[in-house]
């Protein structure tokens, strides 16, 4: 139990209060001096460097003298007088710390199955709880219109603006969680606490302006579940197992919005629109306690950083690299700040808009996301005007979207599991990135088909189950799109995976915020048949994209400046 809970925020706080961190001499076995123009990436097969190797230059020199002659080393230069000379030049310079062997239990990839399962469950629950925010607010809109005497469009801004916050937040929290000195858990807990607290003034608001402004910050503080949830799963799972885990996590980002109208409608119809916010506050308060007490730190760089802090050395430690092959001199503070800003604020946008591959695929996912969230404004309008549903029945009607996403998820993992042909390499997930488009090629036509069927069958003489099933068809195709494209982008841009996904999330969220605003007015003015037909025709224009990339993707990547070419 100690190993399971000792690295949580609660465990770290308890350790800080009860027993301040002291230097640990045993940790020096994983500390290495940096190279200064030569390679010190060593693989000792017949001898082990003593624990004092990385602690001081003198002990390192003695360790080298004691190494047997038959020691096999994979180094750019051999162990010779030149190496000793280089060590003398280094002196007591900064050290680098790494894992204590491939089986180091503190390495997140070596967590026990129970600890990995705990991480996965908590990430899924956090995503479900936080991402209820946009859609759970939808049943509140009629109550806000009545109480604040405002228009439907203005009241809908509460949902739209929160989606914008969910898009902007990851651009801030993702890079922070990757800083060795911060890690993932402080970002999770600090932002979740603010997310919980900000629901209080929203629930007590006396005007619609307060609701709209605070809903934006609610989205910003709630976005870490979307920004770094996948990163936490990537920390603890190897590529093949990771594909299943990431797919399940993506499913949770769909389950939350689809059950939101039902969960919100149950309380809004009985106790009023403000109770949807109290409900959101209560559920995430429980999640805060769980994350704070049970979530272990999964950032490898942060674990190494805190391990380095316990080293008995006066050196300046740089523990962020696990394998040391060459180390450059640290940048001045202002240059490091500029590099950080470029990586987090500029690179995602340049990749998104300057890379044709990213631009096209981000546009496709943005359209799919916008239409998906537009359903939560469209379904209440159609079901209340055509079928005379109440809020609870409208929430039940949105479960068609959930059924389609779940069906698509099982179809995706079945395909992934069964694709053991020569084209597929289970160690890395896929040999060619374009193999990711096979599920989308089979499912892309379901999106416009669902829109057409929904628009043409949403009539009183046709049972409501038909348009509900049509929403499931759309969801099936849309989830296939997400699974394919969000796995393809990191495969095609492995060096810029975080940036391309951050840019993709930003474009999707901004477009979804706009779609939520125009969906209900569009359907009320044009009618379900005409509005759905227009959207379906637009969606049809994107159907050839997966086929284009599957057959010509390798050639397209070859023309890109940053996409990987030799796969």
PyMOL commands that set and color helices and strands:
alter all, ss='L'
color gray80, all
select helices_A, chain A and resi 2-5+9-18+25-30+57-66+81-90+108-110+113-130+133-136+138-148+152-177+185-203+208-222+224-236+239-271+274-294+300-309+333-354+356-385+391-397+399-418+433-443+445-457+464-492+494-526+528-540+544-558
alter helices_A, ss='H'
color red, helices_A
select strands_A, chain A and resi 31-33+95-97
alter strands_A, ss='S'
color yellow, strands_A
deselect
rebuild
show_as cartoon
